[in-house]
């Protein structure tokens, strides 16, 4: 990608947009309809397609910070490259292992049902953004576009495209990926439809970390007194390894509502008929597919691997997966009369999942090569697997109300490996007036007793083979949240008990802890404002009863000190410095061949503040920023590792631009 052309092009469009806006302001006002861009967004609540409001991404606040690790989490384990693998260190923000666990390492970039947004706009909307940083050898480019347009008041179509190309600050770390998607919705009186298809394809080099941490902490010791070294010159443990993740998701939700017509008075002489839905019938189809390919043909990488089962000359592992689920539901809808103050639903889901893995062809060879690791089991792990699964469940919701809202969903497995599975989650929120504002108190809970995903039970590749018989994982989470807008306070406290927790041990193999682990988490978001000066803070305390099973930093802090002001009454500016920090802990590590984060008990990471100096600006519908990330490099020590042998990016200049086009 020609970075100069992209920047010049977007800047020109911004200038033209600003000139057009100025001309419009200078022209005499004419009578007529005032057409303005009014956009709203929503997301889908599974499993029956309920809608929940979502924000539209046009805010100035902290726009530039999205291109640094703190955008994902205030405590984040990363391989260093923004497009690479990562895992949040905040336990309550993590999701359980997915059926295709390779995707979990890229959770922050891959689209899903939880991140999908639908828009309702009076006129078509296009959000176009471009972010860049680094020099020619370490360039980091990301181009993102979101489009939505209404066909009429009920129907809309949308599209998205997200391209990232990042060479990384260290050697053999480059990442490139393309995500695109199409979506559409129709919200009618009787019939509703919400659908999307997303596809992703990402390729990333894996360097396994640097060979010696002293290149970062004390390079003079390794270089005979020379205290500086270019990050790209630091040797890495792998030089020819690649991971490719491809996949897609098709989601179609159909709802047909049955009800009656009711007359409503507009004034003393006028009435209108309004359709009041009572019951709805829904059908949801969800198709997912994915593939993971690991390649490594570099001869000097052999020493990195403890075991090699099939080929000493290199790895070409391929794992694929697809699933197809159908969900049928019937609902008694909320609010069709004064008595029906909640919605009640029942549903059934059938899903088929199929897996293919690396085939063992050594038995077909006349002689087995010398030097291979013996197969670890008497019986071979099957290269193909199929699961037929079925659940039934119910949902209770109250989405409307000024005082009380709640929701609960229960799902029970009745066939296949999920038989006797149970997943129940719910929340209840109440609001009341305090200090002239509305205070919200929310209680939440989740119980799950679920089977371990297939690929954590059965897996085969050139360097890792496992065949497990894990029992179901059980967990109970309870917590509460208090939000006081008047004091800019948000307090969230929760506790979780987990039995039979699955984790990857120091050999990078999945194991199951036989006992219970308790995790306590307390987070406080507290923002202060003194005129134009703002200080936004988030503090998270978490502790675990078994740090060898669930290692967590006890304290994580994010602070953002900035000035907010206007220039010439048209340019909004946010000028400041932010910092994220977490205490030392026995850090998780990363295994490139499986893209899994595993526990180790030797090296601690943390106790390093990562600071960024930035200016975010907004002019009309255009946002732009400039930033010096890791501005404090060399001022607070040199031990800036988020994982063993994986240093964070050194200081770099970054900038970005986002334009909201009203077509």
C-alpha atoms as one frame of an Amber mdcrd trajectory, in Angstrom:
protein
   0.000   0.000   0.000   1.352   3.460  -0.949   1.021   5.264   2.364   1.602
   8.723   0.894  -1.150   8.321  -1.702  -3.648   7.160   0.928  -2.855  10.016
   3.325  -2.979  12.655   0.578  -6.235  11.246  -0.788  -7.984  11.176   2.575
  -6.684  14.641   3.460  -8.005  15.991   0.168 -11.422  14.487   0.854 -11.364
  16.024   4.331 -10.518  19.437   2.865 -13.258  19.204   0.246 -15.719  18.144
   2.911 -14.724  21.109   5.063 -14.985  23.537   2.133 -18.417  22.203   1.241
 -19.517  22.658   4.835 -18.173  26.223   4.904 -19.920  27.088   1.617 -23.153
  25.714   3.003 -22.787  27.899   6.085 -22.020  30.980   3.954 -24.954  30.485
   1.589 -28.259  32.187   2.443 -30.677  29.858   4.159 -33.533  28.663   1.985
 -36.798  27.311   3.157 -37.236  23.598   2.727 -36.732  20.318   4.490 -33.583
  20.114   6.603 -31.998  16.761   5.752 -29.465  15.787   8.398 -27.596  12.595
   9.061 -29.391  10.797  11.868 -28.026   7.327  12.588 -28.771   4.723  15.197
 -27.326   1.255  15.629 -28.190  -2.013  17.301 -26.707  -5.411  18.006 -28.332
  -8.842  18.252 -28.976 -10.710  21.484 -28.835 -14.483  20.883 -30.402 -16.936
  20.485 -33.669 -15.481  19.127 -32.601 -12.201  17.528 -33.670  -9.602  20.085
 -32.247  -6.147  19.392 -30.247  -3.986  21.792 -29.104  -0.380  21.105 -25.406
   0.108  20.301 -23.297   3.273  19.873 -22.348   4.659  16.452 -18.578   5.079
  16.093 -18.278   8.847  15.560 -16.933   9.995  18.953 -13.751  12.015  19.346
 -12.809  10.783  22.828  -9.752   8.495  22.783  -9.982   7.954  19.031  -6.231
   7.536  18.526  -5.722   5.120  21.392  -7.366   2.310  19.412  -4.091   1.633
  17.606  -2.158   0.689  20.767  -2.447  -2.330  23.116  -4.576  -0.502  25.699
  -7.335  -0.337  23.081  -7.879  -4.061  23.619  -7.475  -4.128  27.392  -5.685
  -2.174  30.103  -3.769  -5.403  30.782  -2.978  -7.271  27.587  -0.591 -10.086
  26.653   0.579  -9.550  23.077   3.243 -10.761  20.685   4.021  -7.083  20.028
   2.522  -6.463  16.607  -0.935  -4.814  16.780  -2.251  -7.279  14.187  -0.872
 -10.336  15.970  -2.116 -12.695  18.647  -3.174 -11.385  22.044  -5.096 -12.215
  25.209  -6.654  -9.957  27.816  -5.302 -10.387  31.331  -8.618  -9.332  32.895
 -10.313 -12.621  33.700 -13.887 -11.325  33.663 -13.341 -10.023  30.108 -12.312
 -13.436  28.769 -14.544 -15.866  26.909 -14.347 -19.670  27.276 -12.453 -21.619
  24.613 -14.387 -21.630  21.339 -14.951 -24.757  19.182 -12.125 -23.550  16.889
  -9.701 -22.289  19.522  -7.162 -20.913  17.006  -9.511 -17.961  16.463  -9.359
 -17.059  20.155  -5.879 -15.528  19.809  -7.287 -13.035  17.266 -10.520 -12.292
  19.136  -9.815  -8.554  18.988  -9.799  -8.516  15.173 -12.179 -11.211  13.939
 -15.847 -10.230  13.513 -18.571 -12.195  15.277 -22.226 -12.018  16.227 -21.310
 -10.046  19.356 -19.470  -7.362  17.343 -21.893  -7.157  14.404 -23.723  -3.831
  14.133 -26.788  -2.886  12.110 -27.571   0.755  11.329 -30.682   2.785  10.635
 -29.857   5.987   8.744 -31.985   8.639   7.054 -29.370   9.000   4.315 -26.564
   6.547   3.406 -23.566   6.595   5.737 -19.937   5.656   5.106 -17.337   5.640
   7.887 -13.847   5.555   6.364 -10.696   5.521   8.491  -6.973   5.069   7.934
  -4.306   4.630  10.619  -0.567   4.402  10.088   2.700   4.428  11.999   6.357
   3.504  11.872   8.877   3.866   9.051   9.399   1.842   5.871  10.791  -1.160
   7.765   8.234  -1.124  10.587   5.162   0.290   8.872   1.764  -0.285  10.445
  -1.217   0.463   8.167  -4.903  -0.162   8.705  -7.750   0.858   6.400 -11.327
   0.401   7.576 -14.651   1.195   5.922 -18.239   0.740   7.131 -21.255   1.466
   4.920 -24.961   1.472   5.684 -27.905   2.708   3.676 -31.643   2.482   4.092
 -33.750   1.293   1.178 -36.784   2.628   3.020 -37.863   3.086   6.623 -37.896
  -0.675   7.227 -35.052  -2.117   5.142 -31.325  -1.424   5.095 -28.144  -2.900
   3.684 -24.597  -2.616   4.946 -21.008  -3.567   4.215 -17.653  -3.517   5.950
 -14.023  -3.861   4.920 -11.000  -3.966   7.213  -7.459  -4.315   5.847  -4.346
  -4.412   8.011  -0.711  -4.601   6.978   1.887  -4.335   9.713   5.549  -5.299
   9.391   6.081  -5.116  13.134   8.884  -3.515  15.104  10.846  -6.767  15.412
  12.015  -9.263  12.815   9.809 -12.038  11.388   6.678 -10.491  12.850   4.746
  -9.150   9.843   0.955  -9.509   9.674  -1.519  -8.840   6.906  -5.219  -9.549
   6.893  -8.440  -8.717   5.099 -11.908  -8.868   6.613 -15.041  -8.030   4.661
 -18.737  -8.450   5.210 -22.246  -7.784   3.949 -25.360  -7.291   6.045 -29.010
  -6.405   5.761 -32.155  -6.104   7.816 -35.880  -5.639   7.438 -37.947  -4.584
  10.456 -41.642  -4.730   9.592 -44.858  -4.904  11.561 -45.250  -8.647  11.004
 -41.940  -9.858   9.582 -38.357  -9.161  10.656 -35.097 -10.313   9.130 -31.500
  -9.686  10.200 -28.636 -11.235   8.277 -24.915 -10.894   7.695 -21.991 -12.701
   6.146 -18.436 -11.973   7.281 -15.222 -13.426   5.873 -11.647 -13.114   7.121
  -8.212 -14.144   5.903  -5.117 -13.244   7.912  -1.492 -14.320   7.523   1.082
 -13.713  10.231   4.737 -14.522  10.663   5.725 -16.052  14.007   9.129 -15.267
  15.495   8.725 -17.184  18.772  10.058 -14.182  20.683  13.588 -12.796  20.820
  16.506 -15.101  21.638  17.707 -13.170  24.687  15.814 -10.617  26.789  19.079
  -8.752  27.420  18.774  -7.246  23.941  16.008  -5.140  25.512  16.964  -4.898
  29.184  20.781  -4.538  28.842  22.058  -4.696  25.246  25.520  -3.511  26.305
  26.143  -6.827  28.072  25.626  -8.736  24.815  27.357  -6.243  22.516  30.593
  -5.502  24.309  29.494  -2.190  25.782  27.371  -0.922  22.888  24.120   0.189
  24.487  21.896   0.520  21.415  20.526  -1.947  18.893  17.928  -1.633  16.176
  14.840  -3.707  17.076  14.872  -5.330  13.620  18.448  -6.510  14.254  17.522
  -8.495  17.372  17.669 -12.244  16.573  14.474 -14.239  17.044  13.820 -17.860
  17.964  11.882 -18.628  14.763  12.635 -17.361  11.262  10.352 -19.245   8.869
   7.069 -19.842  10.700   3.662 -18.644   9.506   0.081 -18.926  10.723  -2.860
 -18.435   8.383  -6.398 -18.119   9.730  -9.306 -18.145   7.283 -12.996 -18.365
   7.993 -16.457 -16.988   7.627 -19.842 -16.740   9.296 -23.332 -16.602   7.800
 -26.145 -15.582  10.123 -29.810 -15.268   9.149 -32.534 -14.519  11.693 -36.205
 -14.571  10.645 -39.117 -13.553  12.883 -42.825 -13.627  12.056 -45.158 -11.883
  14.496 -48.833 -12.619  15.085 -51.063 -10.072  16.807 -54.029  -7.769  16.401
 -54.921  -4.245  15.281 -55.723  -1.671  17.939 -57.098   1.834  17.549 -55.096
   4.582  19.229 -56.265   8.152  19.692 -54.060  10.933  18.414 -56.425  13.717
  19.457 -60.125  14.143  20.161 -61.112  13.642  16.530 -58.367  11.415  15.081
 -57.589   7.750  15.626 -55.133   5.437  13.897 -54.844   1.679  13.755 -51.644
   0.184  15.108 -50.552  -3.430  14.800 -49.798  -4.974  18.203 -47.736  -8.201
  18.005 -48.501 -10.822  20.650 -46.555 -13.917  19.618 -43.562 -14.428  17.365
 -42.076 -17.457  15.649 -38.392 -17.383  14.785 -35.902 -19.392  12.778 -32.184
 -18.668  12.961 -29.542 -20.217  10.731 -25.882 -19.871  11.670 -23.089 -21.310
   9.516 -19.429 -20.991  10.484 -16.267 -22.306   8.906 -12.599 -21.921   9.661
  -9.165 -23.194   8.749  -5.800 -22.922  10.450  -2.555 -23.624   8.625   0.842
 -23.600  10.319   3.944 -23.586   8.101   7.587 -23.731   9.128  10.278 -24.972
   6.747  13.300 -23.181   8.222  16.017 -25.678   9.122  17.377 -23.655  12.048
  13.932 -23.573  13.677  14.177 -27.281  14.580  15.739 -26.568  17.967  12.649
 -24.622  19.007  10.451 -27.732  18.992  10.512 -30.281  21.785   8.667 -32.914
  19.730   8.436 -33.624  16.002   6.140 -36.496  15.049   5.821 -36.550  11.251
   8.377 -34.471   9.340  11.795 -33.230  10.442  12.105 -30.994   7.375   9.233
 -28.742   8.343   5.595 -28.383   9.301   2.533 -28.030   7.107  -0.310 -28.510
   9.592  -3.875 -27.927   8.446  -6.947 -28.002  10.690 -10.411 -27.172   9.345
 -13.821 -26.852  10.913 -17.380 -26.032   9.958 -20.634 -25.937  11.855 -24.274
 -25.460  10.909 -26.941 -24.696  13.489 -30.679 -24.141  13.216 -32.689 -22.605
  16.050 -36.490 -22.597  16.203 -38.206 -20.399  18.764 -41.603 -19.198  19.879
 -42.070 -16.083  22.011 -44.771 -14.323  23.962 -43.804 -10.700  23.361 -43.299
  -7.999  25.932 -45.768  -5.149  26.193 -48.747  -6.218  24.084 -50.976  -5.284
  27.031 -50.590  -3.857  30.532 -50.269  -7.309  32.085 -47.574  -8.618  29.711
 -44.683  -6.651  31.177 -42.062  -9.194  30.103 -41.256 -11.451  27.170 -41.111
 -15.232  27.477 -39.572 -17.551  24.875 -38.744 -21.198  24.273 -36.301 -22.512
  21.684 -34.534 -25.606  20.378 -31.177 -25.725  18.580 -29.612 -28.466  16.479
 -25.982 -28.119  15.394 -23.575 -30.269  13.420 -19.815 -29.708  13.621 -17.145
 -31.341  11.456 -13.370 -31.281  11.885 -10.428 -32.423   9.763  -6.827 -32.477
  10.947  -3.333 -33.405   9.822  -3.305 -37.000   8.583  -0.626 -39.432   9.774
   0.894 -40.945   6.613   3.951 -42.553   8.224   2.284 -45.985   8.269   2.252
 -45.898   4.450   6.026 -45.388   4.230   8.304 -48.453   3.902  10.743 -47.045
   6.477  10.114 -44.397   9.107  12.624 -41.518   9.193  15.068 -41.486  12.082
  14.907 -38.764  14.699  11.144 -38.488  14.924   9.433 -38.414  18.309   7.538
 -41.662  18.991   3.767 -41.389  18.723   2.556 -40.616  22.278  -0.507 -42.923
  22.234  -1.168 -46.524  21.336  -4.150 -45.602  19.177  -3.926 -42.873  16.554
  -5.905 -39.667  17.010  -8.586 -39.649  14.277  -7.962 -37.135  11.494 -11.700
 -36.487  11.137 -14.446 -35.934  13.665 -18.158 -35.140  13.659 -20.439 -33.897
  16.429 -24.238 -33.837  16.378 -25.492 -31.609  19.175 -28.874 -30.465  20.427
 -30.076 -28.014  23.064 -33.400 -26.764  24.361 -33.875 -23.590  26.348 -35.858
 -20.569  27.336 -35.496 -16.818  27.638 -37.142 -14.285  29.951 -36.675 -10.588
  29.149 -37.904  -7.151  30.138 -36.144  -4.626  27.909 -38.424  -1.649  28.501
 -39.055   0.182  31.730 -37.804   3.250  33.545 -37.268   1.481  36.879 -36.631
  -2.225  36.308 -35.222  -4.257  33.402 -33.950  -7.821  33.386 -33.054 -10.743
  31.198 -32.264 -14.423  31.666 -31.420 -17.203  29.219 -31.153 -20.915  30.008
 -29.884 -23.610  27.644 -29.764 -27.368  28.321 -27.916 -29.946  26.222 -29.904
 -33.070  25.366 -27.894 -34.895  22.664 -24.301 -35.549  21.665 -21.292 -34.533
  23.722 -23.313 -31.646  25.187 -25.866 -33.965  26.814 -26.405 -32.774  30.400
 -24.778 -29.428  29.589 -26.305 -26.402  31.265 -25.753 -22.704  30.630 -27.755
 -20.099  32.550 -27.020 -16.385  32.608 -29.033 -13.391  33.665 -29.039  -9.818
  34.894 -31.401  -7.392  36.588 -31.072  -3.590  36.624 -32.893  -0.950  38.610
 -32.713   2.836  38.407 -33.462   5.575  40.914 -32.858   9.300  41.273 -29.867
  10.572  43.258 -28.009  13.918  43.107 -30.404  15.029  40.384 -29.341  12.159
  38.141 -30.283   8.530  37.500 -28.263   5.909  39.388 -28.218   2.358  38.020
 -27.607  -0.803  40.036 -27.174  -4.085  38.154 -26.824  -7.607  39.446 -25.620
 -10.399  37.176 -24.939 -14.093  37.340 -23.846 -16.975  35.156 -23.754 -20.730
  35.699 -22.343 -23.167  33.192 -21.710 -26.896  33.169 -20.334 -27.515  29.697
 -18.407 -30.063  27.677 -14.864 -29.249  26.601 -14.561 -28.369  22.866 -13.614
 -31.197  20.510 -10.204 -29.845  19.474  -9.077 -29.597  23.096  -9.944 -33.280
  23.454  -8.478 -34.567  20.173  -5.701 -32.870  18.229  -2.880 -33.961  15.944
  -0.105 -31.953  14.254   3.604 -32.194  13.532   4.705 -30.887  16.944   1.682
 -31.437  19.204  -0.621 -34.410  19.671  -3.116 -34.907  22.460  -5.961 -37.285
  23.187  -7.922 -36.323  26.299 -11.028 -37.388  28.154 -11.816 -34.202  30.034
 -14.898 -33.884  32.196 -17.298 -30.971  31.992 -16.196 -27.565  33.244 -18.458
 -26.014  35.880 -18.449 -22.392  36.933 -20.621 -19.955  38.852 -20.173 -16.187
  38.531 -22.026 -13.618  40.649 -21.542  -9.885  40.694 -22.977  -6.409  40.818
 -22.378  -3.034  39.219 -23.117   0.519  40.384 -23.182   3.466  37.955 -23.426
   7.068  39.246 -23.291   9.508  36.294 -23.228  12.591  38.569 -19.877  11.589
  40.083 -18.645   9.804  36.913 -18.343   6.561  38.861 -18.711   2.941  37.788
 -18.039   0.154  40.304 -18.137  -3.527  39.345 -17.451  -6.371  41.801 -17.737
 -10.056  40.976 -16.585 -13.485  42.081 -16.377 -16.752  40.166 -15.807 -20.352
  41.200 -14.532 -22.723  38.490 -14.276 -26.505  38.705 -12.317 -28.618  36.214
 -10.714 -25.574  34.593  -8.943 -26.222  31.268  -5.593 -24.522  30.647  -2.386
 -25.094  28.682   0.530 -26.173  30.868   4.239 -25.403  30.489   4.514 -28.168
  27.846   1.878 -26.277  25.809  -0.608 -29.128  26.250  -4.201 -28.742  27.488
  -4.765 -30.138  30.967  -7.660 -30.087  33.406  -7.358 -28.903  36.989  -9.076
 -31.414  39.241 -10.183 -28.982  41.948 -11.803 -25.581  42.228 -10.366 -22.146
  41.512 -11.849 -18.912  42.831 -11.362 -15.541  41.140 -12.327 -12.220  42.727
 -12.485  -9.108  40.559 -13.243  -5.503  41.524 -13.039  -2.654  39.024 -13.544
   1.077  39.535 -13.961   3.602  36.738 -13.636   7.098  38.190 -13.393  10.195
  36.012 -12.629  13.723  37.198 -13.180  17.046  35.439 -11.810  20.471  36.411
 -12.778  22.917  33.694 -10.953  21.806  30.530  -8.788  19.330  32.488  -9.909
  15.700  32.581  -8.478  12.739  34.454 -10.103   9.418  33.524  -9.116   6.351
  35.519  -9.839   2.660  35.583  -8.508   0.392  38.329  -8.987  -3.386  38.329
  -8.065  -5.608  41.262  -8.239  -9.359  40.741  -6.953 -12.296  42.703  -6.955
 -16.027  42.060  -6.746 -18.902  44.519  -4.603 -20.946  42.088  -2.114 -18.760
  40.240  -0.598 -21.843  38.599  -3.958 -22.535  36.908  -5.230 -18.991  36.255
  -2.296 -16.540  36.468  -3.441 -12.926  36.733  -1.856  -9.580  37.611  -3.368
  -8.431  40.890  -3.638  -4.746  39.997  -4.188  -3.132  36.596  -4.480   0.636
  36.143  -5.321   2.903  33.218  -5.113   6.705  33.569  -5.742   9.337  30.933
  -4.885  12.994  31.647  -6.023  15.385  28.935  -7.293  18.842  28.051 -10.563
  19.135  26.140 -11.209  22.409  24.326 -12.367  24.046  21.085 -10.349  26.072
  18.594 -12.191  28.808  16.673 -15.465  27.283  17.873 -15.277  24.547  15.211
 -12.305  22.302  16.020 -12.681  19.964  19.009  -9.344  18.986  20.554  -8.327
  16.337  23.075  -4.671  16.792  24.086  -3.153  14.487  26.653  -1.076  11.583
  27.907  -2.404   8.160  28.884  -0.798   5.227  30.661  -1.619   1.595  31.337
   0.142  -0.454  33.994  -0.206  -3.796  35.751   1.727  -5.472  38.530   4.193
  -8.302  38.021   2.925 -11.864  37.782   4.075 -15.240  36.379   3.120 -14.300
  32.852   1.348 -16.396  30.264   3.409 -17.345  27.211   2.490 -18.033  23.588
   2.926 -21.161  21.446   3.028 -20.267  17.718   2.166 -23.739  16.362  -1.212
 -23.850  18.114  -1.754 -20.100  18.680  -2.459 -20.964  22.320  -1.485 -19.042
  25.450   0.014 -21.297  28.089   1.109 -21.055  31.720   4.756 -20.972  32.762
   6.274 -20.629  36.227   9.694 -19.048  35.649   9.445 -15.519  34.244   7.510
 -12.545  35.585   6.231  -9.713  33.423   4.604  -6.437  34.360   5.404  -3.471
  36.613   6.017  -1.276  33.567   3.984   1.832  32.630   3.232   2.127  28.904
   2.548   5.787  28.034   1.280   7.555  24.917   1.239  11.286  24.141  -1.506
  12.222  21.716  -3.723  14.859  20.132  -7.204  13.841  18.954  -9.162  16.352
  16.874 -12.573  16.558  15.247 -13.708  19.027  12.601 -17.274  18.530  11.482
 -17.532  14.884  10.477 -13.772  14.351  10.315 -11.633  12.925  13.108  -7.847
  12.778  13.061  -5.042  12.199  15.533  -1.294  12.243  15.972   0.406  10.175
  18.645   3.792   9.235  19.996   3.204   5.796  21.459   5.488   4.403  24.180
   6.708   7.962  24.693   8.320   7.004  28.014  10.682   4.387  26.554  13.949
   4.537  28.493  12.515   6.704  31.278  10.941   3.977  33.437  13.336   1.089
  33.009  13.697  -1.240  30.038  11.774  -4.341  31.072   8.813  -3.697  28.740
   7.741  -7.286  28.093   4.092  -8.335  28.029   5.080 -12.025  27.768   8.382
 -13.894  28.142  10.639 -12.969  25.189   7.928 -10.807  23.584   8.765  -7.088
  24.081   6.232  -4.351  23.458   6.719  -2.000  20.524   9.397   0.681  21.006
   8.582   4.374  20.684   6.897   5.227  17.388   5.014   8.059  15.703   1.446
   7.265  14.630  -1.374   9.160  12.971  -4.852   8.486  11.701  -7.864   9.949
   9.971 -11.571   9.077   9.970 -14.295  10.662   7.839 -18.057  10.230   8.208
 -19.460  10.619   4.700 -23.138  11.426   4.318 -23.665  10.153   0.766
